[in-house]
Amino acid sequence: MSCLMVERCGTISLDSPDQNALCVRMQGDERVRGQAGLLSERRGSYPFIDFRLLNTTAPSGEIGTKKKVKRLLSFQRYFHASRLLRGIVPQASLHLLDEDYLGQARHMLSKVGTWNFDIFLFDRLTNGNSLVTLLCHLFNLHGLIHHFQLDMVKLHRFLVMIQEDYHSQNPYHNAVHAADVTQAMHCYLKEPKLAHYLTPLDIMLGLMAAAAHDVDHPGVNQPFLIKTKHHLASLYQNVSVLENHHWRSTIGMLRESGLLAHLPVEMIQDVEQQLGSLILATDINRQNEFLTRMKAHSDNRDLSLEDANHRHFILQIALKCADICNPCRVWEMSKQWSEKVCEEFYRQGDLEHRLHLEISPLCNQQKDSIPSIQIGFMSFIVEPLFVEWSRFTENTPLTITMMNNLRKNKGTWRGLLLKQHSNSEDNAAQTNEDKIRTSLEVDHS
Ligand SMILES: [Zn+2]
């Protein structure tokens, strides 16, 4: 059965009332303690729900049953559940998709390893199912289903859970970003320096971590969660709050899906731990820690990819690169990502304004322009990491393409920033002229 067919059948069955996955997920806040003793998490992060609770909690501290339910579910799950309870059966829109679209999506998948892969187009062609479709295909392509004897239905169920727990209303941190990071990860896993040494377990971990690394992202950053006393901030004691949540939620879904239940316990524990280590590495606050170690390895030429620990470290670096590779894409795609991430920042700024909080850096639409945010991000975060990645891969065609795109895109943003400045100077001059003219007119009237 082709991946697209599997994906299609699964989506239809999810919409039927007897589908287990939906029922299991609606149970919400179940904390499942696995044999490893790790706590998994299936609790929602949507900030508005918590604000409503904070503002409407009765003096006794009692919260109404309806609100309790909301608190237990992420916004996505609450939305699906409430529609279902009101008897609204979701449209199985894939039924209506023209076979041409699936044909085009299938054609795109034949070029999934190319750097100019258009994930936005792919998402449209798969009717918003880019993450599930891409992952099914990549698991097949890398022989993971056969190697780990995975059950396709369970795999599909797990991927649908992951995809649906991304917030589609986030301009940036949504399932399309996850699909984009996974596609980039696939490209990096194919780099000759790395591909030669990777085991099927490394590949599965790399792809899973990429797909789930931002799951249930609330669209606001860690400082926002800390200053609003969000339950996740206290749960993780203000350390890698979002990343810990992404990891624990992933474990929750992995266990619910039963995808790996047939594997030895020690292996499941190892997968859960490594997924955590990979996802936690995407915390941008830990950038220097990883850069310093990567530089030291390159300077000392002591990376040995036969060593599982070294391979894991390179997977962490690869995931970090995949997560912030937007500026290394072709301009047309890179620009779209830049606009989306800035829109998410500005939304946080608006929310902070409404809540009478100090507006976070980069979140003030009046002061922080897209070009200035992007130039700073490229110079201080993206370039240093990709310079080290280039040293590691030894300038492969992909690395050269990415570095060229990065240089060109930065130049384009610089040009736009200059234009913006000259426009605002023109505007300022114009305003001054207007003021002078008005005052002269008043004087002469
Ligand atoms: Zn991300």
Residues whose N, C-alpha, C, O or C-beta is under 5 A from the ligand:
A	BS01	ZN	D214 D323
